[in-house]
């Protein structure tokens, strides 16, 4: 385990929680725009913690990937994978788990459904992957820009 990245993961996680707590305070005070900005920052820090942890244990070894941690757009892209990917596959995944339970009880292997359910689960993802990713990215496409607009004065808006 790489202690530097392990410590970085812990610090980024703590910072993520602090930012989320502060966003909640602003939200409860009807300061929605700045609360949004802090939520985006919190998400970026959470992903950074996740990536640092993966680097610290050797799951990620690509040196370029370590540099991606500094890119806000890359971190937002990883938020999509962490939070939205499982929700897209959730209903099909539950069907898959039900199939596994069926197969455990079925003694006749010719009546097992697991392999076919597994193929359908991933066929769905592969057939519609681009559409799913487009929808997910549309949600966060402007997250970084909106975060910045929530915090900074834009001179083009001043008359």
Secondary structure, 3 states (H helix, E strand, C coil): CCHHHHHHHHHHHHHHHHHHHHHHHHHHCCCHHHHHHHHHHHHHHHHHHHHHHHHHCCCCCCHHHHHHCCCHHHHHHHHHHHHHHHHHHHHHHHHHHHHHHHHHHCCCHHHCCHHHHHHHHHHHHHHHHHHHHHHHHHHHCCHHHHHHHHHCCCHHHCC
